[in-house]
């Protein structure tokens, strides 16, 4: 994905270190909430795409964990530095898709940079991460940084309303020579979340509105998955 405001019309998944194209019956149109302008489209993925992304995370987890914490901290630091350099580009994406003003969008990028740089150590495993459009970039960074520091790998499912900044951060991991499969992205809505819950993830984490979080938690519980809600 190019770091420009108009960007591509279709934003694919990100799996095993590269853009992953898939054909789905339906697409979601990303719009500017302030103007109604159609910006981009994302595929509404399901169980098969979720399995593909989770398998990439599972395959990468052992080697990522064996790298050791100092090496993982270097990776997170390089990613934070790259995100900092592209602050203006990420802020434009957030402003377009979330309706943030310039100050709020820039602050969100700074919060994400700080989260990556100051990561404590969380739990390891293979994580599914679901986001709403409230704090799509900062919320993502705050969840993944401790997990990545601990040696976890993950699949993120951003809100279809605000997917671009999260996709761009996944792409930055490749530009900063991260191992393929550590961070993967699944596009979609409820069917994608159900697919994640039915897959081999160890934990599902949701960051956003607690009302939606309860619904996602019920999906995780029905599938027997550990669930964590991080309300905004």
Rosetta blueprint (number, residue, H / E / L):
1 X L
2 X L
3 X L
4 X L
5 X L
6 X L
7 X L
8 X L
9 X L
10 X E
11 X E
12 X L
13 X E
14 X E
15 X E
16 X L
17 X L
18 X E
19 X E
20 X E
21 X L
22 X L
23 X L
24 X L
25 X L
26 X L
27 X E
28 X E
29 X E
30 X E
31 X E
32 X L
33 X L
34 X L
35 X L
36 X L
37 X L
38 X E
39 X E
40 X E
41 X E
42 X E
43 X E
44 X L
45 X L
46 X L
47 X H
48 X H
49 X H
50 X H
51 X H
52 X H
53 X H
54 X H
55 X H
56 X H
57 X H
58 X H
59 X H
60 X H
61 X H
62 X H
63 X H
64 X H
65 X H
66 X H
67 X L
68 X L
69 X H
70 X H
71 X H
72 X H
73 X H
74 X H
75 X H
76 X H
77 X H
78 X H
79 X H
80 X H
81 X H
82 X H
83 X H
84 X H
85 X H
86 X L
87 X H
88 X H
89 X H
90 X H
91 X H
92 X H
93 X H
94 X H
95 X H
96 X H
97 X H
98 X H
99 X L
100 X L
101 X L
102 X H
103 X H
104 X H
105 X H
106 X H
107 X H
108 X H
109 X H
110 X H
111 X H
112 X H
113 X H
114 X H
115 X H
116 X H
117 X H
118 X L
119 X L
120 X L
121 X L
122 X L
123 X L
124 X L
125 X L
126 X E
127 X E
128 X E
129 X E
130 X E
131 X E
132 X L
133 X L
134 X L
135 X L
136 X H
137 X H
138 X H
139 X H
140 X H
141 X H
142 X H
143 X H
144 X H
145 X H
146 X H
147 X H
148 X H
149 X H
150 X H
151 X L
152 X L
153 X E
154 X E
155 X E
156 X E
157 X E
158 X L
159 X L
160 X L
161 X L
162 X L
163 X L
164 X H
165 X H
166 X H
167 X H
168 X H
169 X H
170 X H
171 X H
172 X H
173 X H
174 X H
175 X H
176 X L
177 X L
178 X L
179 X L
180 X L
181 X L
182 X L
183 X E
184 X E
185 X E
186 X L
187 X L
188 X L
189 X L
190 X H
191 X H
192 X H
193 X H
194 X H
195 X H
196 X H
197 X H
198 X L
199 X L
200 X L
201 X L
202 X L
203 X E
204 X E
205 X E
206 X E
207 X E
208 X E
209 X L
210 X H
211 X H
212 X H
213 X H
214 X H
215 X H
216 X H
217 X H
218 X H
219 X H
220 X H
221 X H
222 X H
223 X L
224 X L
225 X L
226 X E
227 X E
228 X E
229 X E
230 X E
231 X E
232 X L
